[in-house]
């Protein structure tokens, strides 16, 4: 019988938190603030926890996304092509 890996929610949370906090984010296209966050869709335990603890993670309950990025300063969503330090382009 095959062995299954144990799903460790705490480990997954820590990895996701670290990924988002290390993410380079673009400045707001409206006000120029650097306090912006990646917009994510969905409501599950880990995403709710990330939304409560990670300043670079903006959670909305349902799609479609109003923008790829959210400005914490002016409260607006925006889109801008941006290449992250992990090589991903939005």
C-alpha positions, 0 to 999 in steps of 0.5 A: 500500500502506498504511503501518503504524505501528511498535509501540514496546514501550518507548513503550507501557511508558512510557505505561502506567507513567506512567498507573498511577503518576499514578493516584489509588488508594483506601486499603485498606478493612482497614488504611487504608494508602495503599500500594495498587495496581490489580489487572490480569489477564494475563501478557505482557511489558509487564504483567510489566515493569509488575508488577516496576517499578510500585508501583500495578500488581498482576498476577495470572496468571489471572482472575477478579480477587479484588478491584479493588485490592490492599494492599501493606501487608497483602497483601489484595485489596479492592473499593471504588467509586472515581473516578480522577483520569482519570474512570474509576470502579471 
